[in-house]
Amino acid sequence: MSDITLRADATGALLPVKTAFVHHGEGGPLFGILLKNFGINSITVGFYRFWAKTHLRHFFWTNSEVFGDRFEYTGRGLELFVGFLFVMFIVLIPIGLVTNVFRTFLAADPTAQVMIGGAVWLVFMTLVGIAQFRARRYRLSRTQWRGIRFFQVGNEWVYGLMYLLFIALKPITFGWITPVANCWLEGYRTNHTYFGSEKFRFDGDGGALYGAYALAWFLAWVTFGLGFFLYKARELAYIAEHSHLGPVGFRFEPGAGSLAGLWFGNLALMVMTFGLAGPFVQLRQARFVARHLEIIGTPDFAAIDQAPADMPTIGEGLAEAIDLGGF
Amino acid sequence: MTSAPARYIDGQTATSHDVVVTLEPGQITITDGTGRRFAFWPLGSLHCIDRWPLRRGPLRLGSIDAPAARLTIDDLAFRRVLLGSAPQAGYPRHQPLPPSLRRVSLMAAAMSAVVALVFAAAPWYAGPAANLIPVSWERQFGGNVISDFKHANGLEVCAEATGDAALQDLTERLAAAADLDYLPSVEVIDDATSNAFAFPGGNILVLRGLIDKAESPDEVAGVLAHELGHTAHRDGLKGLVRANARMVVLDALLGGALSAAGALATAGNTLLELRSGRAAEAAADRFAADTLRRANIGTAGLKRFFSRMVKIETATGIPSYLSSHPASAERVAAIPDIDGDLGLSPTQWAALKGICGPDPE
């Protein structure tokens, strides 16, 4: 393992090597994909969405470059579809039917309705957490760089239940659990992610974020919530700072202003196009990340071996079924 | 012979090597920095790593002979020449059909299979699913459904003391003979159509037209016994479960493109469109014959009613008996000939006939 590679600048001082991501995606080709997806989705009444999503993801992955090489996406629409079918028959339909039946037949009983609502919420929130975790696992398993696979291990039930716990705690703590919650979830994901034989690490607990959170929280009343961009910027920077891949570190310091600009720009875009501009929002975000994310140091490429071959074969069916959206 | 610089990745480690790729007859050779050739890839084995090859990006080649390796070529001129000699190198592996045709046929097949499965399998799971629902729930729900239905269609219930008493008498007699868990509620609706419906929870509606056109009370008794069969078998509930399941599946499959909200809201009207199917109708017929025999009422009336219905054409508005209870000559023949009384005394029959007040005609 090599240490962070340093280089000397003009004055002879040693500086860490910084590399940035480059995003090559352009609006023209993206629009072409969008048009095709829209057309086929309309004809098939939404059935095509698995293949549409795969094509978009492929576009974003293969246009992302780092250290001179682009990423590869090896996922297929069929995998997403099969995963979805699986989940639909085993999870969605039974839960949907049971919920409908209870709702219908106990319509006259308000206590029962509340309890049903509560039970459904608990189950649903856990499923959302599990779905996020599994979806990420699938995406990573289909992502390669220089032929080396990424993968994620970890227990989806642990993640799902912690997710539920944090969601429940947020309103109870008036949001104060947020820094710890976000860091725990981020940490669990990161600490269980590998690039080939190299493991990612996250060593933050969120404690240092409370200063920024308090500021944003108290300012929220005065600034209509805009103060939370300050917190979010700080949180993203903190997460990057505490994430490592072997000897390599990360920096992500866009600043609250740019973050707000990105967010409002995306909002405007979505509103003006009635939600159809989703992929363009993703493009903006990809470019934003490429502009601001830095990798500190250089990995010892020769020491990173290929990942083991045990990979999930069906894709994020649960996330698809619950329709989490996003990448 | 054309050459170009390229990057070679062996797929075993994350290192990338700067190499020179040369196009030779039938193959490309990969040469390292010292000029040593270390890989030969036949043109026929070449394919593109990317599922959708980048038009404005590097060409990433793989070879069937070297599954993990990749060759990244930025040079556009070389790329053009290579793709001229080996066009399939610009496409990913596993593309026997044009991509769109393959995708569409796969999609269509999968879509039809799934939908067919759910719709065809409906009779199989509707029964067991419906049986899981307690009768008390069904009755409470059924009460709501029927009052919504009556309200939505502006139906008026005929109520008249002696007529009600006669109807109640007949219902109790049949229910006792059928050994039902609870006494169904039978109401007469002021409508000239000749029809009767069994809603979930033992709520039965009989339209005045049926009573008006009946020649004798055993016709009404027979139809009522048939509807009691639907009640006993919970057919209305099963139909609802089926419709519900189909809605849930279609909604999930199409990602929410359809709204499933409407289905439950109009449960009452949906029931009208639901055909119980021949099996359920035949079962209700057998139940009716059985019940009539045990109650000592003859089946002649029921048979006569069905035969008459077969001849009458469907009216508009609330459908006549046939469109929601498909009848046929076989069904008439399947009902055994049983002797018995008419079900109501002449006084009771007259009272029932007059349950909706004086004859408007």
HADDOCK unambig.tbl for C-alpha pairs under 7 A between the chains (distance, minus, plus):
assign (segid A and resid 45 and name CA) (segid B and resid 254 and name CA) 6.25 0.50 0.50
assign (segid A and resid 45 and name CA) (segid B and resid 257 and name CA) 6.86 0.50 0.50
assign (segid A and resid 46 and name CA) (segid B and resid 254 and name CA) 5.23 0.50 0.50
assign (segid A and resid 46 and name CA) (segid B and resid 255 and name CA) 6.33 0.50 0.50
assign (segid A and resid 46 and name CA) (segid B and resid 257 and name CA) 6.89 0.50 0.50
assign (segid A and resid 47 and name CA) (segid B and resid 253 and name CA) 7.00 0.50 0.50
assign (segid A and resid 47 and name CA) (segid B and resid 254 and name CA) 5.63 0.50 0.50
assign (segid A and resid 72 and name CA) (segid B and resid 50 and name CA) 6.90 0.50 0.50
assign (segid A and resid 93 and name CA) (segid B and resid 248 and name CA) 6.79 0.50 0.50
assign (segid A and resid 93 and name CA) (segid B and resid 249 and name CA) 6.79 0.50 0.50
assign (segid A and resid 96 and name CA) (segid B and resid 248 and name CA) 6.87 0.50 0.50
assign (segid A and resid 97 and name CA) (segid B and resid 245 and name CA) 6.68 0.50 0.50
assign (segid A and resid 105 and name CA) (segid B and resid 137 and name CA) 5.57 0.50 0.50
assign (segid A and resid 105 and name CA) (segid B and resid 138 and name CA) 6.73 0.50 0.50
assign (segid A and resid 105 and name CA) (segid B and resid 141 and name CA) 5.26 0.50 0.50
assign (segid A and resid 106 and name CA) (segid B and resid 137 and name CA) 7.00 0.50 0.50
assign (segid A and resid 146 and name CA) (segid B and resid 9 and name CA) 6.20 0.50 0.50
assign (segid A and resid 146 and name CA) (segid B and resid 11 and name CA) 6.56 0.50 0.50
assign (segid A and resid 146 and name CA) (segid B and resid 14 and name CA) 5.88 0.50 0.50
assign (segid A and resid 147 and name CA) (segid B and resid 11 and name CA) 4.75 0.50 0.50
assign (segid A and resid 147 and name CA) (segid B and resid 68 and name CA) 6.66 0.50 0.50
assign (segid A and resid 148 and name CA) (segid B and resid 11 and name CA) 6.05 0.50 0.50
assign (segid A and resid 148 and name CA) (segid B and resid 13 and name CA) 6.99 0.50 0.50
assign (segid A and resid 148 and name CA) (segid B and resid 14 and name CA) 6.35 0.50 0.50
assign (segid A and resid 301 and name CA) (segid B and resid 13 and name CA) 6.72 0.50 0.50
assign (segid A and resid 301 and name CA) (segid B and resid 14 and name CA) 4.70 0.50 0.50
assign (segid A and resid 301 and name CA) (segid B and resid 15 and name CA) 4.87 0.50 0.50
assign (segid A and resid 302 and name CA) (segid B and resid 13 and name CA) 5.60 0.50 0.50
assign (segid A and resid 302 and name CA) (segid B and resid 14 and name CA) 5.88 0.50 0.50
assign (segid A and resid 302 and name CA) (segid B and resid 15 and name CA) 5.20 0.50 0.50
assign (segid A and resid 303 and name CA) (segid B and resid 13 and name CA) 6.81 0.50 0.50
assign (segid A and resid 304 and name CA) (segid B and resid 13 and name CA) 5.32 0.50 0.50
assign (segid A and resid 304 and name CA) (segid B and resid 14 and name CA) 5.62 0.50 0.50
assign (segid A and resid 305 and name CA) (segid B and resid 12 and name CA) 5.73 0.50 0.50
assign (segid A and resid 305 and name CA) (segid B and resid 13 and name CA) 4.45 0.50 0.50
assign (segid A and resid 305 and name CA) (segid B and resid 14 and name CA) 6.71 0.50 0.50
assign (segid A and resid 306 and name CA) (segid B and resid 11 and name CA) 6.96 0.50 0.50
assign (segid A and resid 306 and name CA) (segid B and resid 12 and name CA) 5.27 0.50 0.50
assign (segid A and resid 306 and name CA) (segid B and resid 13 and name CA) 5.92 0.50 0.50
